[in-house]
Amino acid sequence: MSKTKIVIVGASHGGHESAIELLDKYRDVDVTIYEAGDFVSFMSCGMELFLEDKVTAQEDVRNFKPEDITSKGGHVFNNHEVTAINADKKEVSVKDVKSGQTEQVAYDKLILSSGVTPTVLPVPGHDLDGIYAMRGYDWASKIKAATTDDSIKNVTVIGAGYIGIEAAEVFTEAGKHVTLMDMIDRPLGNYLNENLTDVVTKELTSKGVELALSQSIKSFEGDKSVTGVKTADKTYPADLVICAAGVKPNTAWLSGTVNLTDRGFIDVNPYLQTNLPDVYAMGDAILPLSIPAGKPMPIALATTARREAQYVVDHIFEDTPAAPFKGVVGASALSVFDYHFAAAGLNTTTAAKVDVPVATSAYQDTLRPAYVPESAGNTDVYTSLTFDPLTHQILGGAVLSKYDITAQGNVIALAVAHKLTLEDLATADFFFQPGFDRQWSLLNLAAQHALGWARF
């Protein structure tokens, strides 16, 4: 009996997870991954740890090694770019990036995990030397070298999201003067509600980061290499620019073949199937179902891609799966110098983008009972809950503190996934031990506060 030939485009989280799951769950499959890049496959979310010398080696900052797949009978080809799909013949065109030769490869099932590419700002000077993207193995090497380059004194980071915050922290700690720039008015404003971004803003400025918010970039200044970033207000000196101004789906090659949304995302049905027979899509290039929003929206996370991959593999031999993909919450965490936060689900910004009405509640307390002094570790803790104003269903939330309470973000994620209400969270049974927390747990108190109950 011949094996089912499954071709996977892209070797990041979705592609890797798909290959491993296919090879572990089925015997009669021939699995091949094609990756356009040279290195398989650098984990960009681990870049900050690499830049701070907190990893074993640069080559270890990866989702998997090719031998992890080949040892199970699969095939991995780096420097091989899939450029087109012929759905009638069930073939893909695969270009060897180094030789330039193209071959036609047959498939029975095709999984698209093509991911995203960094946004290039369409302003004069965007092609000057010294403008870096904080993504991928090669950029990691260049950025690492820049941290110890004495000729680089002023670094401008464009984009105050997760990647931009990481870059700002790395270069500040490397002794550079860092300007963090964004068109919105709050750092991490797309991820956290205002009470938490207020804390983040103070932390960034206290560490010496210059904030240039509500700024529109007009051009990059310089001759061959960048020397400044010009906005409507002023020109900021820059020996190096880290551009973290978002990403766009890597889907231009699919136009006219696979249905795309108006923003270029691959259009999938509730079963993660495209308009082409036996062609599936996952990862950052699609809009997955958001459980709290109740509709598809961008949730570009490794955890999202891996859950999608598992679902596709489980149902890949069903014409119509028994159940649709259940969706994801969207949970993440980050450190901002001395603070750590975790967030899950919707916030005011993301809710507004998908037209979901929400109410919010901000709560601040100490980690442990009042009789424990700050000197003994009783730090301030901050929470934010986002919920349906009528039903009180919890749609999102976040926690932040100098003490690492990010595991509480998983509690919020579980509450969102199971559509718990403020009342559910207010009375949920959590442990208490004064060496760790309060008689009512932090999230109990946050929900009670949102409901207007008397403070304990």
C-alpha positions as a Python dict, from the first residue, in 0.01 Angstrom:
ca = {
    (1, 'M'): (0, 0, 0),
    (2, 'S'): (144, 338, -102),
    (3, 'K'): (189, 603, 161),
    (4, 'T'): (-14, 923, 171),
    (5, 'K'): (219, 1202, 61),
    (6, 'I'): (186, 1506, 286),
    (7, 'V'): (376, 1824, 200),
    (8, 'I'): (421, 2096, 464),
    (9, 'V'): (516, 2453, 369),
    (10, 'G'): (713, 2622, 647),
    (11, 'A'): (921, 2476, 929),
    (12, 'S'): (817, 2692, 1221),
    (13, 'H'): (575, 2598, 1500),
    (14, 'G'): (282, 2488, 1285),
    (15, 'G'): (495, 2298, 1036),
    (16, 'H'): (705, 2129, 1301),
    (17, 'E'): (407, 2030, 1513),
    (18, 'S'): (225, 1894, 1208),
    (19, 'A'): (518, 1678, 1103),
    (20, 'I'): (579, 1534, 1449),
    (21, 'E'): (209, 1461, 1505),
    (22, 'L'): (166, 1301, 1162),
    (23, 'L'): (469, 1075, 1203),
    (24, 'D'): (370, 976, 1556),
    (25, 'K'): (1, 908, 1485),
    (26, 'Y'): (2, 745, 1142),
    (27, 'R'): (209, 470, 982),
    (28, 'D'): (135, 512, 614),
    (29, 'V'): (238, 875, 565),
    (30, 'D'): (527, 1027, 371),
    (31, 'V'): (590, 1368, 533),
    (32, 'T'): (808, 1640, 380),
    (33, 'I'): (875, 1992, 512),
    (34, 'Y'): (999, 2265, 278),
    (35, 'E'): (1160, 2567, 444),
    (36, 'A'): (1272, 2869, 240),
    (37, 'G'): (1527, 2980, 501),
    (38, 'D'): (1874, 2848, 559),
    (39, 'F'): (1835, 2762, 929),
    (40, 'V'): (1572, 2515, 1052),
    (41, 'S'): (1411, 2663, 1247),
    (42, 'F'): (1510, 2961, 1461),
    (43, 'M'): (1270, 3047, 1744),
    (44, 'S'): (1244, 3426, 1728),
    (45, 'C'): (1054, 3438, 2057),
    (46, 'G'): (1378, 3317, 2218),
    (47, 'M'): (1589, 3591, 2061),
    (48, 'E'): (1603, 3813, 2369),
    (49, 'L'): (1741, 3525, 2576),
    (50, 'F'): (2006, 3467, 2310),
    (51, 'L'): (2100, 3835, 2299),
    (52, 'E'): (2133, 3834, 2679),
    (53, 'D'): (2357, 3523, 2678),
    (54, 'K'): (2092, 3316, 2855),
    (55, 'V'): (2088, 3021, 2612),
    (56, 'T'): (2320, 2726, 2561),
    (57, 'A'): (2406, 2830, 2203),
    (58, 'Q'): (2254, 3023, 1913),
    (59, 'E'): (2208, 2698, 1720),
    (60, 'D'): (1995, 2564, 2007),
    (61, 'V'): (1737, 2845, 1984),
    (62, 'R'): (1516, 2650, 1748),
    (63, 'N'): (1188, 2462, 1735),
    (64, 'F'): (1355, 2143, 1622),
    (65, 'K'): (1654, 2000, 1442),
    (66, 'P'): (1601, 1834, 1103),
    (67, 'E'): (1707, 1502, 1253),
    (68, 'D'): (1411, 1519, 1491),
    (69, 'I'): (1194, 1470, 1181),
    (70, 'T'): (1420, 1251, 970),
    (71, 'S'): (1474, 1007, 1257),
    (72, 'K'): (1100, 937, 1241),
    (73, 'G'): (1105, 883, 866),
    (74, 'G'): (1016, 1236, 755),
    (75, 'H'): (1206, 1469, 522),
    (76, 'V'): (1321, 1828, 575),
    (77, 'F'): (1455, 2054, 300),
    (78, 'N'): (1586, 2398, 394),
    (79, 'N'): (1665, 2657, 127),
    (80, 'H'): (1364, 2526, -64),
    (81, 'E'): (1084, 2773, -133),
    (82, 'V'): (737, 2662, -237),
    (83, 'T'): (633, 2919, -498),
    (84, 'A'): (304, 2792, -641),
    (85, 'I'): (24, 2537, -608),
    (86, 'N'): (-137, 2349, -897),
    (87, 'A'): (-455, 2223, -734),
    (88, 'D'): (-573, 2036, -1045),
    (89, 'K'): (-259, 1823, -1061),
    (90, 'K'): (-210, 1833, -681),
    (91, 'E'): (146, 1956, -720),
    (92, 'V'): (355, 2232, -572),
    (93, 'S'): (641, 2417, -740),
    (94, 'V'): (952, 2401, -524),
    (95, 'K'): (1250, 2625, -592),
    (96, 'D'): (1597, 2539, -468),
    (97, 'V'): (1702, 2882, -340),
    (98, 'K'): (2073, 2817, -392),
    (99, 'S'): (2067, 2659, -738),
    (100, 'G'): (1761, 2838, -869),
    (101, 'Q'): (1619, 2515, -1008),
    (102, 'T'): (1246, 2441, -971),
    (103, 'E'): (1077, 2104, -955),
    (104, 'Q'): (716, 1990, -934),
    (105, 'V'): (633, 1786, -624),
    (106, 'A'): (313, 1586, -592),
    (107, 'Y'): (102, 1582, -277),
    (108, 'D'): (-205, 1406, -143),
    (109, 'K'): (-244, 1653, 143),
    (110, 'L'): (-89, 1999, 165),
    (111, 'I'): (-42, 2199, 486),
    (112, 'L'): (37, 2569, 461),
    (113, 'S'): (228, 2716, 753),
    (114, 'S'): (390, 2999, 562),
    (115, 'G'): (391, 3247, 851),
    (116, 'V'): (456, 3619, 827),
    (117, 'T'): (730, 3861, 728),
    (118, 'P'): (832, 4183, 906),
    (119, 'T'): (667, 4500, 780),
    (120, 'V'): (895, 4732, 582),
    (121, 'L'): (790, 5092, 640),
    (122, 'P'): (718, 5254, 301),
    (123, 'V'): (907, 5578, 369),
    (124, 'P'): (1219, 5729, 214),
    (125, 'G'): (1539, 5570, 339),
    (126, 'H'): (1386, 5237, 441),
    (127, 'D'): (1662, 5056, 250),
    (128, 'L'): (1955, 5225, 428),
    (129, 'D'): (2213, 5012, 603),
    (130, 'G'): (2166, 4985, 978),
    (131, 'I'): (1792, 4915, 974),
    (132, 'Y'): (1738, 4572, 1125),
    (133, 'A'): (1445, 4339, 1180),
    (134, 'M'): (1436, 4144, 1505),
    (135, 'R'): (1337, 3814, 1350),
    (136, 'G'): (1524, 3502, 1240),
    (137, 'Y'): (1869, 3351, 1280),
    (138, 'D'): (2062, 3591, 1055),
    (139, 'W'): (1916, 3904, 1214),
    (140, 'A'): (1989, 3759, 1558),
    (141, 'S'): (2358, 3735, 1467),
    (142, 'K'): (2368, 4094, 1343),
    (143, 'I'): (2182, 4232, 1643),
    (144, 'K'): (2406, 4040, 1882),
    (145, 'A'): (2713, 4200, 1722),
    (146, 'A'): (2551, 4544, 1745),
    (147, 'T'): (2508, 4520, 2123),
    (148, 'T'): (2886, 4526, 2167),
    (149, 'D'): (2967, 4768, 1883),
    (150, 'D'): (3105, 5085, 2046),
    (151, 'S'): (3030, 5290, 1735),
    (152, 'I'): (2659, 5236, 1796),
    (153, 'K'): (2550, 5477, 2066),
    (154, 'N'): (2191, 5569, 1970),
    (155, 'V'): (1938, 5296, 1893),
    (156, 'T'): (1585, 5374, 1780),
    (157, 'V'): (1333, 5095, 1817),
    (158, 'I'): (1018, 5132, 1606),
    (159, 'G'): (722, 4953, 1753),
    (160, 'A'): (634, 4935, 2124),
    (161, 'G'): (490, 4584, 2115),
    (162, 'Y'): (650, 4270, 2252),
    (163, 'I'): (944, 4261, 2010),
    (164, 'G'): (1011, 4632, 2043),
    (165, 'I'): (1008, 4614, 2422),
    (166, 'E'): (1255, 4326, 2413),
    (167, 'A'): (1485, 4518, 2180),
    (168, 'A'): (1465, 4831, 2395),
    (169, 'E'): (1559, 4634, 2705),
    (170, 'V'): (1849, 4451, 2538),
    (171, 'F'): (2012, 4767, 2403),
    (172, 'T'): (1949, 4970, 2719),
    (173, 'E'): (2123, 4702, 2922),
    (174, 'A'): (2404, 4705, 2664),
    (175, 'G'): (2463, 5073, 2750),
    (176, 'K'): (2305, 5232, 2445),
    (177, 'H'): (2070, 5529, 2444),
    (178, 'V'): (1738, 5385, 2329),
    (179, 'T'): (1442, 5569, 2182),
    (180, 'L'): (1125, 5360, 2172),
    (181, 'M'): (887, 5490, 1908),
    (182, 'D'): (530, 5405, 1812),
    (183, 'M'): (231, 5562, 1640),
    (184, 'I'): (4, 5473, 1934),
    (185, 'D'): (13, 5663, 2263),
    (186, 'R'): (104, 5383, 2508),
    (187, 'P'): (377, 5118, 2513),
    (188, 'L'): (215, 4775, 2480),
    (189, 'G'): (-111, 4959, 2419),
    (190, 'N'): (-233, 4683, 2187),
    (191, 'Y'): (-182, 4421, 2457),
    (192, 'L'): (-264, 4570, 2796),
    (193, 'N'): (-531, 4793, 2944),
    (194, 'E'): (-435, 5142, 3052),
    (195, 'N'): (-376, 5076, 3424),
    (196, 'L'): (-100, 4831, 3337),
    (197, 'T'): (57, 5035, 3057),
    (198, 'D'): (89, 5322, 3307),
    (199, 'V'): (314, 5099, 3518),
    (200, 'V'): (510, 4988, 3212),
    (201, 'T'): (561, 5349, 3100),
    (202, 'K'): (712, 5446, 3436),
    (203, 'E'): (937, 5141, 3433),
    (204, 'L'): (1071, 5214, 3086),
    (205, 'T'): (1146, 5580, 3157),
    (206, 'S'): (1302, 5498, 3495),
    (207, 'K'): (1547, 5269, 3317),
    (208, 'G'): (1646, 5544, 3074),
    (209, 'V'): (1438, 5455, 2768),
    (210, 'E'): (1325, 5766, 2581),
    (211, 'L'): (964, 5729, 2470),
    (212, 'A'): (851, 5887, 2142),
    (213, 'L'): (485, 5792, 2124),
    (214, 'S'): (202, 5908, 1895),
    (215, 'Q'): (468, 5954, 1629),
    (216, 'S'): (437, 5907, 1254),
    (217, 'I'): (765, 5830, 1077),
    (218, 'K'): (829, 6046, 773),
    (219, 'S'): (1170, 5913, 666),
    (220, 'F'): (1496, 5751, 764),
    (221, 'E'): (1785, 5994, 738),
    (222, 'G'): (2136, 5915, 619),
    (223, 'D'): (2355, 5860, 314),
    (224, 'K'): (2445, 5492, 295),
    (225, 'S'): (2376, 5412, 658),
    (226, 'V'): (2098, 5538, 879),
    (227, 'T'): (2177, 5838, 1101),
    (228, 'G'): (1832, 5939, 1219),
    (229, 'V'): (1458, 5881, 1218),
    (230, 'K'): (1249, 6180, 1113),
    (231, 'T'): (896, 6231, 1244),
    (232, 'A'): (657, 6522, 1213),
    (233, 'D'): (804, 6668, 1535),
    (234, 'K'): (1180, 6613, 1515),
    (235, 'T'): (1463, 6393, 1397),
    (236, 'Y'): (1585, 6133, 1644),
    (237, 'P'): (1952, 6037, 1612),
    (238, 'A'): (2003, 5671, 1530),
    (239, 'D'): (2317, 5471, 1461),
    (240, 'L'): (2094, 5163, 1444),
    (241, 'V'): (1721, 5114, 1391),
    (242, 'I'): (1532, 4806, 1503),
    (243, 'C'): (1210, 4793, 1306),
    (244, 'A'): (942, 4600, 1494),
    (245, 'A'): (644, 4774, 1338),
    (246, 'G'): (436, 4464, 1283),
    (247, 'V'): (423, 4182, 1032),
    (248, 'K'): (223, 4084, 727),
    (249, 'P'): (113, 3738, 612),
    (250, 'N'): (357, 3566, 379),
    (251, 'T'): (86, 3489, 127),
    (252, 'A'): (150, 3697, -187),
    (253, 'W'): (257, 3379, -366),
    (254, 'L'): (-89, 3231, -303),
    (255, 'S'): (-286, 3517, -460),
    (256, 'G'): (-522, 3393, -730),
    (257, 'T'): (-497, 3034, -612),
    (258, 'V'): (-592, 3027, -245),
    (259, 'N'): (-865, 3258, -119),
    (260, 'L'): (-722, 3542, 91),
    (261, 'T'): (-886, 3802, 312),
    (262, 'D'): (-865, 4172, 229),
    (263, 'R'): (-560, 4192, 456),
    (264, 'G'): (-385, 3899, 293),
    (265, 'F'): (-458, 3628, 549),
    (266, 'I'): (-541, 3280, 420),
    (267, 'D'): (-916, 3235, 432),
    (268, 'V'): (-1003, 2910, 611),
    (269, 'N'): (-1331, 2751, 713),
    (270, 'P'): (-1405, 2634, 1071),
    (271, 'Y'): (-1209, 2314, 994),
    (272, 'L'): (-893, 2507, 892),
    (273, 'Q'): (-948, 2400, 531),
    (274, 'T'): (-881, 2638, 241),
    (275, 'N'): (-1090, 2666, -75),
    (276, 'L'): (-865, 2403, -239),
    (277, 'P'): (-932, 2032, -181),
    (278, 'D'): (-693, 1869, 69),
    (279, 'V'): (-516, 2198, 141),
    (280, 'Y'): (-509, 2318, 502),
    (281, 'A'): (-363, 2630, 663),
    (282, 'M'): (-249, 2730, 1010),
    (283, 'G'): (-29, 2967, 1205),
    (284, 'D'): (24, 3341, 1178),
    (285, 'A'): (-95, 3353, 815),
    (286, 'I'): (-457, 3270, 910),
    (287, 'L'): (-717, 3428, 1137),
    (288, 'P'): (-809, 3167, 1398),
    (289, 'L'): (-1134, 3167, 1592),
    (290, 'S'): (-1098, 3376, 1908),
    (291, 'I'): (-1301, 3215, 2185),
    (292, 'P'): (-1368, 3542, 2374),
    (293, 'A'): (-1447, 3740, 2058),
    (294, 'G'): (-1654, 3464, 1904),
    (295, 'K'): (-1508, 3544, 1563),
    (296, 'P'): (-1176, 3510, 1373),
    (297, 'M'): (-903, 3761, 1452),
    (298, 'P'): (-521, 3781, 1440),
    (299, 'I'): (-360, 3579, 1720),
    (300, 'A'): (3, 3535, 1617),
    (301, 'L'): (139, 3299, 1880),
    (302, 'A'): (336, 2976, 1875),
    (303, 'T'): (78, 2820, 2105),
    (304, 'T'): (-197, 2901, 1856),
    (305, 'A'): (-11, 2743, 1564),
    (306, 'R'): (62, 2427, 1759),
    (307, 'R'): (-300, 2379, 1863),
    (308, 'E'): (-412, 2432, 1505),
    (309, 'A'): (-156, 2179, 1383),
    (310, 'Q'): (-274, 1918, 1629),
    (311, 'Y'): (-633, 1972, 1519),
    (312, 'V'): (-551, 1944, 1148),
    (313, 'V'): (-351, 1625, 1197),
    (314, 'D'): (-627, 1467, 1404),
    (315, 'H'): (-883, 1532, 1128),
    (316, 'I'): (-673, 1532, 810),
    (317, 'F'): (-830, 1211, 677),
    (318, 'E'): (-1188, 1329, 733),
    (319, 'D'): (-1367, 1511, 450),
    (320, 'T'): (-1576, 1693, 708),
    (321, 'P'): (-1432, 1670, 1059),
    (322, 'A'): (-1663, 1564, 1340),
    (323, 'A'): (-1612, 1898, 1513),
    (324, 'P'): (-1472, 2238, 1411),
    (325, 'F'): (-1153, 2381, 1556),
    (326, 'K'): (-1262, 2507, 1897),
    (327, 'G'): (-1057, 2822, 1880),
    (328, 'V'): (-795, 2980, 2104),
    (329, 'V'): (-778, 3235, 2382),
    (330, 'G'): (-449, 3404, 2297),
    (331, 'A'): (-229, 3408, 2608),
    (332, 'S'): (121, 3549, 2637),
    (333, 'A'): (375, 3687, 2883),
    (334, 'L'): (671, 3926, 2884),
    (335, 'S'): (922, 4088, 3114),
    (336, 'V'): (977, 4465, 3106),
    (337, 'F'): (1299, 4517, 3301),
    (338, 'D'): (1199, 4443, 3663),
    (339, 'Y'): (832, 4375, 3591),
    (340, 'H'): (669, 4061, 3458),
    (341, 'F'): (321, 4036, 3311),
    (342, 'A'): (93, 3779, 3154),
    (343, 'A'): (-219, 3852, 2952),
    (344, 'A'): (-496, 3641, 2803),
    (345, 'G'): (-795, 3702, 2580),
    (346, 'L'): (-924, 4044, 2485),
    (347, 'N'): (-831, 4390, 2610),
    (348, 'T'): (-993, 4724, 2532),
    (349, 'T'): (-791, 4770, 2213),
    (350, 'T'): (-841, 4425, 2062),
    (351, 'A'): (-1208, 4419, 2165),
    (352, 'A'): (-1267, 4748, 1984),
    (353, 'K'): (-1100, 4614, 1669),
    (354, 'V'): (-1349, 4326, 1650),
    (355, 'D'): (-1651, 4528, 1771),
    (356, 'V'): (-1700, 4343, 2099),
    (357, 'P'): (-1846, 4563, 2376),
    (358, 'V'): (-1653, 4526, 2701),
    (359, 'A'): (-1617, 4667, 3048),
    (360, 'T'): (-1293, 4665, 3246),
    (361, 'S'): (-1182, 4669, 3606),
    (362, 'A'): (-840, 4755, 3746),
    (363, 'Y'): (-726, 4624, 4082),
    (364, 'Q'): (-405, 4684, 4279),
    (365, 'D'): (-299, 4513, 4600),
    (366, 'T'): (-4, 4346, 4765),
    (367, 'L'): (95, 3990, 4694),
    (368, 'R'): (65, 3868, 5052),
    (369, 'P'): (-115, 3974, 5375),
    (370, 'A'): (-47, 4324, 5509),
    (371, 'Y'): (152, 4193, 5806),
    (372, 'V'): (425, 4076, 5567),
    (373, 'P'): (658, 4373, 5497),
    (374, 'E'): (781, 4468, 5153),
    (375, 'S'): (1134, 4380, 5262),
    (376, 'A'): (1016, 4020, 5298),
    (377, 'G'): (889, 4007, 4943),
    (378, 'N'): (540, 4153, 4976),
    (379, 'T'): (542, 4334, 4643),
    (380, 'D'): (269, 4531, 4469),
    (381, 'V'): (54, 4338, 4223),
    (382, 'Y'): (-167, 4478, 3950),
    (383, 'T'): (-455, 4316, 3764),
    (384, 'S'): (-692, 4407, 3487),
    (385, 'L'): (-1006, 4218, 3391),
    (386, 'T'): (-1202, 4263, 3069),
    (387, 'F'): (-1557, 4129, 3067),
    (388, 'D'): (-1900, 4142, 2908),
    (389, 'P'): (-2085, 4431, 3077),
    (390, 'L'): (-2420, 4246, 3068),
    (391, 'T'): (-2338, 3880, 3137),
    (392, 'H'): (-2012, 3936, 3329),
    (393, 'Q'): (-1845, 3666, 3114),
    (394, 'I'): (-1468, 3708, 3145),
    (395, 'L'): (-1325, 3797, 2805),
    (396, 'G'): (-967, 3871, 2904),
    (397, 'G'): (-732, 3993, 3170),
    (398, 'A'): (-374, 4047, 3278),
    (399, 'V'): (-152, 4043, 3585),
    (400, 'L'): (168, 4240, 3645),
    (401, 'S'): (421, 4259, 3927),
    (402, 'K'): (791, 4268, 4003),
    (403, 'Y'): (734, 3926, 4157),
    (404, 'D'): (676, 3662, 3893),
    (405, 'I'): (303, 3593, 3908),
    (406, 'T'): (273, 3515, 3538),
    (407, 'A'): (128, 3169, 3612),
    (408, 'Q'): (-187, 3358, 3713),
    (409, 'G'): (-222, 3436, 3342),
    (410, 'N'): (-298, 3069, 3284),
    (411, 'V'): (-584, 3092, 3532),
    (412, 'I'): (-726, 3385, 3336),
    (413, 'A'): (-680, 3193, 3011),
    (414, 'L'): (-870, 2895, 3152),
    (415, 'A'): (-1147, 3122, 3278),
    (416, 'V'): (-1179, 3280, 2933),
    (417, 'A'): (-1172, 2945, 2751),
    (418, 'H'): (-1447, 2801, 2971),
    (419, 'K'): (-1650, 3123, 2961),
    (420, 'L'): (-1650, 3177, 3336),
    (421, 'T'): (-1812, 3487, 3483),
    (422, 'L'): (-1684, 3738, 3734),
    (423, 'E'): (-1904, 3563, 3991),
    (424, 'D'): (-1733, 3231, 3913),
    (425, 'L'): (-1387, 3379, 3953),
    (426, 'A'): (-1481, 3579, 4263),
    (427, 'T'): (-1564, 3261, 4456),
    (428, 'A'): (-1327, 3011, 4290),
    (429, 'D'): (-1148, 2789, 4541),
    (430, 'F'): (-773, 2858, 4534),
    (431, 'F'): (-510, 2771, 4794),
    (432, 'F'): (-391, 3011, 5064),
    (433, 'Q'): (-57, 3019, 5240),
    (434, 'P'): (78, 3354, 5364),
    (435, 'G'): (423, 3274, 5227),
    (436, 'F'): (268, 3284, 4881),
    (437, 'D'): (-57, 3482, 4867),
    (438, 'R'): (-363, 3613, 5050),
    (439, 'Q'): (-667, 3448, 5209),
    (440, 'W'): (-863, 3540, 4901),
    (441, 'S'): (-637, 3482, 4602),
    (442, 'L'): (-539, 3776, 4383),
    (443, 'L'): (-783, 3686, 4107),
    (444, 'N'): (-1062, 3628, 4360),
    (445, 'L'): (-1003, 3981, 4482),
    (446, 'A'): (-982, 4125, 4130),
    (447, 'A'): (-1318, 3973, 4039),
    (448, 'Q'): (-1476, 4078, 4369),
    (449, 'H'): (-1353, 4431, 4307),
    (450, 'A'): (-1504, 4428, 3957),
    (451, 'L'): (-1835, 4327, 4110),
    (452, 'G'): (-1819, 4602, 4371),
    (453, 'W'): (-1793, 4369, 4669),
    (454, 'A'): (-1638, 4497, 4989),
    (455, 'R'): (-1259, 4465, 4993),
    (456, 'F'): (-1129, 4192, 5218),
}
